[in-house]
Amino acid sequence: MKKLKYLVFTIALTLALPSNGLASFLDNLQVDHLKNGLKVITIEDHKDPVITFQVWYRVGARNEITGKTGLAHLTEHMMFKGTEKYKKGEVSRTVARHGGNENAFTSQEYTAYFQTFSKDKLHISLNLESDRMVNMIVDPEEFLLERDVVMEERRQRTDDDPTSVVVEEMFAAAFKTHPYRNPIVGWMSDLQNLSRKDLINWYKTYYLPNNATIILAGDFDRSEALKAIKKSFGSIPAGSTPPAMTIKEPEQLGERRVWVKKEAQLPFIFAGYKVPNLGHPDEYPLQMLENILSAGKSSRLYKSLVYEKQSALYAGGSYDGLSKDPGLFYFYAGVKPGVKTEDVEEGIYLELEKIKESGVSNLELQKAKNQLEASFITSQDSIFYQAMQIGRLDAAGVDYHYLEQYLDNIRKVTKEDVVAAAKKYFVADRRTVGILVPLKKGGSDEK
């Protein structure tokens, strides 16, 4: 019955896809460039009377230097503090007053800002984003206040969360020289020493039209929208090309381990393997491995550690190859009371070894393909996620044509490909492990 179910699902997916195997929104996508270097990507979609307007700056935490971590994220915060035209808080009030919603996000690769409005409100986004691309005010008092806000954010989300500390420490150990070793929020000691001048220099270096991409998706007329975008952004002068991040991570020559001792209830395991990023032929087998090993409660890790052995409270993993440089495929597990940490850790590695030695079943492989295809297709239902998908690719330096072959490349993956990838990357010498050692109140180790 299970095999029949997945066969029916596969047929349904195939029938639901356009004949060229490509989500239809790409047919309505166009790329233009203004004379100042600003890239403009427009995606017309008239099924709902809404638009999303996004500005992606090709700068993130990976561009920070030692001693200045946290600048990308802090700049994102300061972009909401106003300009001469829009005073403190007025950007958000303007968006809300016109019935829209907004947000911003910082990653290792990019810093992005967006608004979603009804179709007749494009001019609001154009006015707001063109103004703060060049006119952000860095008031000395506001800078110190917002720096304190980010420091408190770090305390709450990382310093006071033992598992987050383990994640941070593991990444810092896995990468010796590459900026991926640094947390996006920044190290506390760096945040304490960031100056207003640091932030102004960052803003002037990276917030340039020739270092940005606008993505407009939804219900609009392309010709009219491009005219309006050129009118709002075309007069902003291009700046010097921002410095490239050229640091390469040296080859890892053996397993690395870190232990974090903090007051906590239970141990936690976080293990990462060096893997290639998007654009490498092995990215597709690695996506299959992610699904088979860690996608949901039917995955191998969850079934083995949580259901069968009952040694972990939760277990999973992730591979996100959508980055400019090679990253990590990581696994995690929360150890159950009374269970030895080393037993749960070995349980993770045992599941990886099973794939190396015995492979995966036809059913597992087809299920993984079905789920990846379904996720890809359903993600096209939202204009916001259409734009997000294109924006993340663009920030990683990948052309949107990548998506045209995505489903075909997923479907081509064989069981042999999956096993070969597991054997190549899931080896101890490529592994870095972080272990949370719980302390009782007062600082003593849990026994």
Secondary structure as a PSIPRED ss2 file (coil, helix, strand):
# PSIPRED VFORMAT (PSIPRED V4.0)

   1 M C   1.000  0.000  0.000
   2 K H   0.000  1.000  0.000
   3 K H   0.000  1.000  0.000
   4 L H   0.000  1.000  0.000
   5 K H   0.000  1.000  0.000
   6 Y H   0.000  1.000  0.000
   7 L H   0.000  1.000  0.000
   8 V H   0.000  1.000  0.000
   9 F H   0.000  1.000  0.000
  10 T H   0.000  1.000  0.000
  11 I H   0.000  1.000  0.000
  12 A H   0.000  1.000  0.000
  13 L H   0.000  1.000  0.000
  14 T H   0.000  1.000  0.000
  15 L H   0.000  1.000  0.000
  16 A H   0.000  1.000  0.000
  17 L C   1.000  0.000  0.000
  18 P C   1.000  0.000  0.000
  19 S C   1.000  0.000  0.000
  20 N C   1.000  0.000  0.000
  21 G C   1.000  0.000  0.000
  22 L C   1.000  0.000  0.000
  23 A C   1.000  0.000  0.000
  24 S H   0.000  1.000  0.000
  25 F H   0.000  1.000  0.000
  26 L H   0.000  1.000  0.000
  27 D H   0.000  1.000  0.000
  28 N H   0.000  1.000  0.000
  29 L E   0.000  0.000  1.000
  30 Q E   0.000  0.000  1.000
  31 V E   0.000  0.000  1.000
  32 D E   0.000  0.000  1.000
  33 H E   0.000  0.000  1.000
  34 L C   1.000  0.000  0.000
  35 K C   1.000  0.000  0.000
  36 N C   1.000  0.000  0.000
  37 G C   1.000  0.000  0.000
  38 L C   1.000  0.000  0.000
  39 K E   0.000  0.000  1.000
  40 V E   0.000  0.000  1.000
  41 I E   0.000  0.000  1.000
  42 T E   0.000  0.000  1.000
  43 I E   0.000  0.000  1.000
  44 E E   0.000  0.000  1.000
  45 D C   1.000  0.000  0.000
  46 H C   1.000  0.000  0.000
  47 K C   1.000  0.000  0.000
  48 D C   1.000  0.000  0.000
  49 P C   1.000  0.000  0.000
  50 V E   0.000  0.000  1.000
  51 I E   0.000  0.000  1.000
  52 T E   0.000  0.000  1.000
  53 F E   0.000  0.000  1.000
  54 Q E   0.000  0.000  1.000
  55 V E   0.000  0.000  1.000
  56 W E   0.000  0.000  1.000
  57 Y E   0.000  0.000  1.000
  58 R C   1.000  0.000  0.000
  59 V C   1.000  0.000  0.000
  60 G C   1.000  0.000  0.000
  61 A H   0.000  1.000  0.000
  62 R H   0.000  1.000  0.000
  63 N H   0.000  1.000  0.000
  64 E C   1.000  0.000  0.000
  65 I C   1.000  0.000  0.000
  66 T C   1.000  0.000  0.000
  67 G C   1.000  0.000  0.000
  68 K C   1.000  0.000  0.000
  69 T C   1.000  0.000  0.000
  70 G C   1.000  0.000  0.000
  71 L H   0.000  1.000  0.000
  72 A H   0.000  1.000  0.000
  73 H H   0.000  1.000  0.000
  74 L H   0.000  1.000  0.000
  75 T H   0.000  1.000  0.000
  76 E H   0.000  1.000  0.000
  77 H H   0.000  1.000  0.000
  78 M H   0.000  1.000  0.000
  79 M C   1.000  0.000  0.000
  80 F C   1.000  0.000  0.000
  81 K C   1.000  0.000  0.000
  82 G C   1.000  0.000  0.000
  83 T C   1.000  0.000  0.000
  84 E C   1.000  0.000  0.000
  85 K C   1.000  0.000  0.000
  86 Y C   1.000  0.000  0.000
  87 K C   1.000  0.000  0.000
  88 K C   1.000  0.000  0.000
  89 G C   1.000  0.000  0.000
  90 E H   0.000  1.000  0.000
  91 V H   0.000  1.000  0.000
  92 S H   0.000  1.000  0.000
  93 R H   0.000  1.000  0.000
  94 T H   0.000  1.000  0.000
  95 V H   0.000  1.000  0.000
  96 A H   0.000  1.000  0.000
  97 R H   0.000  1.000  0.000
  98 H C   1.000  0.000  0.000
  99 G C   1.000  0.000  0.000
 100 G C   1.000  0.000  0.000
 101 N E   0.000  0.000  1.000
 102 E E   0.000  0.000  1.000
 103 N E   0.000  0.000  1.000
 104 A E   0.000  0.000  1.000
 105 F E   0.000  0.000  1.000
 106 T E   0.000  0.000  1.000
 107 S C   1.000  0.000  0.000
 108 Q C   1.000  0.000  0.000
 109 E C   1.000  0.000  0.000
 110 Y C   1.000  0.000  0.000
 111 T E   0.000  0.000  1.000
 112 A E   0.000  0.000  1.000
 113 Y E   0.000  0.000  1.000
 114 F E   0.000  0.000  1.000
 115 Q E   0.000  0.000  1.000
 116 T E   0.000  0.000  1.000
 117 F E   0.000  0.000  1.000
 118 S E   0.000  0.000  1.000
 119 K H   0.000  1.000  0.000
 120 D H   0.000  1.000  0.000
 121 K H   0.000  1.000  0.000
 122 L H   0.000  1.000  0.000
 123 H H   0.000  1.000  0.000
 124 I H   0.000  1.000  0.000
 125 S H   0.000  1.000  0.000
 126 L H   0.000  1.000  0.000
 127 N H   0.000  1.000  0.000
 128 L H   0.000  1.000  0.000
 129 E H   0.000  1.000  0.000
 130 S H   0.000  1.000  0.000
 131 D H   0.000  1.000  0.000
 132 R H   0.000  1.000  0.000
 133 M H   0.000  1.000  0.000
 134 V H   0.000  1.000  0.000
 135 N C   1.000  0.000  0.000
 136 M C   1.000  0.000  0.000
 137 I C   1.000  0.000  0.000
 138 V C   1.000  0.000  0.000
 139 D C   1.000  0.000  0.000
 140 P H   0.000  1.000  0.000
 141 E H   0.000  1.000  0.000
 142 E H   0.000  1.000  0.000
 143 F H   0.000  1.000  0.000
 144 L H   0.000  1.000  0.000
 145 L H   0.000  1.000  0.000
 146 E H   0.000  1.000  0.000
 147 R H   0.000  1.000  0.000
 148 D H   0.000  1.000  0.000
 149 V H   0.000  1.000  0.000
 150 V H   0.000  1.000  0.000
 151 M H   0.000  1.000  0.000
 152 E H   0.000  1.000  0.000
 153 E H   0.000  1.000  0.000
 154 R H   0.000  1.000  0.000
 155 R H   0.000  1.000  0.000
 156 Q H   0.000  1.000  0.000
 157 R H   0.000  1.000  0.000
 158 T H   0.000  1.000  0.000
 159 D H   0.000  1.000  0.000
 160 D C   1.000  0.000  0.000
 161 D C   1.000  0.000  0.000
 162 P H   0.000  1.000  0.000
 163 T H   0.000  1.000  0.000
 164 S H   0.000  1.000  0.000
 165 V H   0.000  1.000  0.000
 166 V H   0.000  1.000  0.000
 167 V H   0.000  1.000  0.000
 168 E H   0.000  1.000  0.000
 169 E H   0.000  1.000  0.000
 170 M H   0.000  1.000  0.000
 171 F H   0.000  1.000  0.000
 172 A H   0.000  1.000  0.000
 173 A H   0.000  1.000  0.000
 174 A H   0.000  1.000  0.000
 175 F C   1.000  0.000  0.000
 176 K C   1.000  0.000  0.000
 177 T C   1.000  0.000  0.000
 178 H C   1.000  0.000  0.000
 179 P H   0.000  1.000  0.000
 180 Y H   0.000  1.000  0.000
 181 R H   0.000  1.000  0.000
 182 N C   1.000  0.000  0.000
 183 P C   1.000  0.000  0.000
 184 I C   1.000  0.000  0.000
 185 V C   1.000  0.000  0.000
 186 G C   1.000  0.000  0.000
 187 W C   1.000  0.000  0.000
 188 M H   0.000  1.000  0.000
 189 S H   0.000  1.000  0.000
 190 D H   0.000  1.000  0.000
 191 L H   0.000  1.000  0.000
 192 Q H   0.000  1.000  0.000
 193 N H   0.000  1.000  0.000
 194 L C   1.000  0.000  0.000
 195 S C   1.000  0.000  0.000
 196 R H   0.000  1.000  0.000
 197 K H   0.000  1.000  0.000
 198 D H   0.000  1.000  0.000
 199 L H   0.000  1.000  0.000
 200 I H   0.000  1.000  0.000
 201 N H   0.000  1.000  0.000
 202 W H   0.000  1.000  0.000
 203 Y H   0.000  1.000  0.000
 204 K H   0.000  1.000  0.000
 205 T H   0.000  1.000  0.000
 206 Y H   0.000  1.000  0.000
 207 Y C   1.000  0.000  0.000
 208 L C   1.000  0.000  0.000
 209 P H   0.000  1.000  0.000
 210 N H   0.000  1.000  0.000
 211 N H   0.000  1.000  0.000
 212 A E   0.000  0.000  1.000
 213 T E   0.000  0.000  1.000
 214 I E   0.000  0.000  1.000
 215 I E   0.000  0.000  1.000
 216 L E   0.000  0.000  1.000
 217 A E   0.000  0.000  1.000
 218 G E   0.000  0.000  1.000
 219 D C   1.000  0.000  0.000
 220 F C   1.000  0.000  0.000
 221 D C   1.000  0.000  0.000
 222 R H   0.000  1.000  0.000
 223 S H   0.000  1.000  0.000
 224 E H   0.000  1.000  0.000
 225 A H   0.000  1.000  0.000
 226 L H   0.000  1.000  0.000
 227 K H   0.000  1.000  0.000
 228 A H   0.000  1.000  0.000
 229 I H   0.000  1.000  0.000
 230 K H   0.000  1.000  0.000
 231 K H   0.000  1.000  0.000
 232 S H   0.000  1.000  0.000
 233 F H   0.000  1.000  0.000
 234 G C   1.000  0.000  0.000
 235 S C   1.000  0.000  0.000
 236 I C   1.000  0.000  0.000
 237 P C   1.000  0.000  0.000
 238 A C   1.000  0.000  0.000
 239 G C   1.000  0.000  0.000
 240 S C   1.000  0.000  0.000
 241 T C   1.000  0.000  0.000
 242 P C   1.000  0.000  0.000
 243 P C   1.000  0.000  0.000
 244 A C   1.000  0.000  0.000
 245 M C   1.000  0.000  0.000
 246 T C   1.000  0.000  0.000
 247 I C   1.000  0.000  0.000
 248 K C   1.000  0.000  0.000
 249 E C   1.000  0.000  0.000
 250 P C   1.000  0.000  0.000
 251 E C   1.000  0.000  0.000
 252 Q C   1.000  0.000  0.000
 253 L C   1.000  0.000  0.000
 254 G C   1.000  0.000  0.000
 255 E C   1.000  0.000  0.000
 256 R E   0.000  0.000  1.000
 257 R E   0.000  0.000  1.000
 258 V E   0.000  0.000  1.000
 259 W E   0.000  0.000  1.000
 260 V E   0.000  0.000  1.000
 261 K E   0.000  0.000  1.000
 262 K E   0.000  0.000  1.000
 263 E E   0.000  0.000  1.000
 264 A C   1.000  0.000  0.000
 265 Q C   1.000  0.000  0.000
 266 L C   1.000  0.000  0.000
 267 P C   1.000  0.000  0.000
 268 F E   0.000  0.000  1.000
 269 I E   0.000  0.000  1.000
 270 F E   0.000  0.000  1.000
 271 A E   0.000  0.000  1.000
 272 G E   0.000  0.000  1.000
 273 Y E   0.000  0.000  1.000
 274 K E   0.000  0.000  1.000
 275 V E   0.000  0.000  1.000
 276 P C   1.000  0.000  0.000
 277 N C   1.000  0.000  0.000
 278 L C   1.000  0.000  0.000
 279 G C   1.000  0.000  0.000
 280 H C   1.000  0.000  0.000
 281 P C   1.000  0.000  0.000
 282 D C   1.000  0.000  0.000
 283 E H   0.000  1.000  0.000
 284 Y H   0.000  1.000  0.000
 285 P H   0.000  1.000  0.000
 286 L H   0.000  1.000  0.000
 287 Q H   0.000  1.000  0.000
 288 M H   0.000  1.000  0.000
 289 L H   0.000  1.000  0.000
 290 E H   0.000  1.000  0.000
 291 N H   0.000  1.000  0.000
 292 I H   0.000  1.000  0.000
 293 L H   0.000  1.000  0.000
 294 S H   0.000  1.000  0.000
 295 A C   1.000  0.000  0.000
 296 G C   1.000  0.000  0.000
 297 K C   1.000  0.000  0.000
 298 S C   1.000  0.000  0.000
 299 S C   1.000  0.000  0.000
 300 R H   0.000  1.000  0.000
 301 L H   0.000  1.000  0.000
 302 Y H   0.000  1.000  0.000
 303 K H   0.000  1.000  0.000
 304 S H   0.000  1.000  0.000
 305 L H   0.000  1.000  0.000
 306 V H   0.000  1.000  0.000
 307 Y H   0.000  1.000  0.000
 308 E H   0.000  1.000  0.000
 309 K C   1.000  0.000  0.000
 310 Q C   1.000  0.000  0.000
 311 S C   1.000  0.000  0.000
 312 A E   0.000  0.000  1.000
 313 L E   0.000  0.000  1.000
 314 Y E   0.000  0.000  1.000
 315 A E   0.000  0.000  1.000
 316 G E   0.000  0.000  1.000
 317 G E   0.000  0.000  1.000
 318 S E   0.000  0.000  1.000
 319 Y E   0.000  0.000  1.000
 320 D C   1.000  0.000  0.000
 321 G C   1.000  0.000  0.000
 322 L C   1.000  0.000  0.000
 323 S C   1.000  0.000  0.000
 324 K C   1.000  0.000  0.000
 325 D C   1.000  0.000  0.000
 326 P C   1.000  0.000  0.000
 327 G E   0.000  0.000  1.000
 328 L E   0.000  0.000  1.000
 329 F E   0.000  0.000  1.000
 330 Y E   0.000  0.000  1.000
 331 F E   0.000  0.000  1.000
 332 Y E   0.000  0.000  1.000
 333 A E   0.000  0.000  1.000
 334 G E   0.000  0.000  1.000
 335 V E   0.000  0.000  1.000
 336 K C   1.000  0.000  0.000
 337 P C   1.000  0.000  0.000
 338 G C   1.000  0.000  0.000
 339 V C   1.000  0.000  0.000
 340 K C   1.000  0.000  0.000
 341 T H   0.000  1.000  0.000
 342 E H   0.000  1.000  0.000
 343 D H   0.000  1.000  0.000
 344 V H   0.000  1.000  0.000
 345 E H   0.000  1.000  0.000
 346 E H   0.000  1.000  0.000
 347 G H   0.000  1.000  0.000
 348 I H   0.000  1.000  0.000
 349 Y H   0.000  1.000  0.000
 350 L H   0.000  1.000  0.000
 351 E H   0.000  1.000  0.000
 352 L H   0.000  1.000  0.000
 353 E H   0.000  1.000  0.000
 354 K H   0.000  1.000  0.000
 355 I H   0.000  1.000  0.000
 356 K H   0.000  1.000  0.000
 357 E H   0.000  1.000  0.000
 358 S H   0.000  1.000  0.000
 359 G C   1.000  0.000  0.000
 360 V C   1.000  0.000  0.000
 361 S C   1.000  0.000  0.000
 362 N H   0.000  1.000  0.000
 363 L H   0.000  1.000  0.000
 364 E H   0.000  1.000  0.000
 365 L H   0.000  1.000  0.000
 366 Q H   0.000  1.000  0.000
 367 K H   0.000  1.000  0.000
 368 A H   0.000  1.000  0.000
 369 K H   0.000  1.000  0.000
 370 N H   0.000  1.000  0.000
 371 Q H   0.000  1.000  0.000
 372 L H   0.000  1.000  0.000
 373 E H   0.000  1.000  0.000
 374 A H   0.000  1.000  0.000
 375 S H   0.000  1.000  0.000
 376 F H   0.000  1.000  0.000
 377 I H   0.000  1.000  0.000
 378 T H   0.000  1.000  0.000
 379 S H   0.000  1.000  0.000
 380 Q H   0.000  1.000  0.000
 381 D H   0.000  1.000  0.000
 382 S C   1.000  0.000  0.000
 383 I H   0.000  1.000  0.000
 384 F H   0.000  1.000  0.000
 385 Y H   0.000  1.000  0.000
 386 Q H   0.000  1.000  0.000
 387 A H   0.000  1.000  0.000
 388 M H   0.000  1.000  0.000
 389 Q H   0.000  1.000  0.000
 390 I H   0.000  1.000  0.000
 391 G H   0.000  1.000  0.000
 392 R H   0.000  1.000  0.000
 393 L H   0.000  1.000  0.000
 394 D H   0.000  1.000  0.000
 395 A H   0.000  1.000  0.000
 396 A C   1.000  0.000  0.000
 397 G C   1.000  0.000  0.000
 398 V C   1.000  0.000  0.000
 399 D C   1.000  0.000  0.000
 400 Y H   0.000  1.000  0.000
 401 H H   0.000  1.000  0.000
 402 Y H   0.000  1.000  0.000
 403 L H   0.000  1.000  0.000
 404 E H   0.000  1.000  0.000
 405 Q H   0.000  1.000  0.000
 406 Y H   0.000  1.000  0.000
 407 L H   0.000  1.000  0.000
 408 D H   0.000  1.000  0.000
 409 N H   0.000  1.000  0.000
 410 I H   0.000  1.000  0.000
 411 R H   0.000  1.000  0.000
 412 K H   0.000  1.000  0.000
 413 V C   1.000  0.000  0.000
 414 T C   1.000  0.000  0.000
 415 K H   0.000  1.000  0.000
 416 E H   0.000  1.000  0.000
 417 D H   0.000  1.000  0.000
 418 V H   0.000  1.000  0.000
 419 V H   0.000  1.000  0.000
 420 A H   0.000  1.000  0.000
 421 A H   0.000  1.000  0.000
 422 A H   0.000  1.000  0.000
 423 K H   0.000  1.000  0.000
 424 K H   0.000  1.000  0.000
 425 Y H   0.000  1.000  0.000
 426 F C   1.000  0.000  0.000
 427 V C   1.000  0.000  0.000
 428 A H   0.000  1.000  0.000
 429 D H   0.000  1.000  0.000
 430 R H   0.000  1.000  0.000
 431 R E   0.000  0.000  1.000
 432 T E   0.000  0.000  1.000
 433 V E   0.000  0.000  1.000
 434 G E   0.000  0.000  1.000
 435 I E   0.000  0.000  1.000
 436 L E   0.000  0.000  1.000
 437 V E   0.000  0.000  1.000
 438 P E   0.000  0.000  1.000
 439 L E   0.000  0.000  1.000
 440 K C   1.000  0.000  0.000
 441 K C   1.000  0.000  0.000
 442 G C   1.000  0.000  0.000
 443 G C   1.000  0.000  0.000
 444 S C   1.000  0.000  0.000
 445 D E   0.000  0.000  1.000
 446 E C   1.000  0.000  0.000
 447 K C   1.000  0.000  0.000
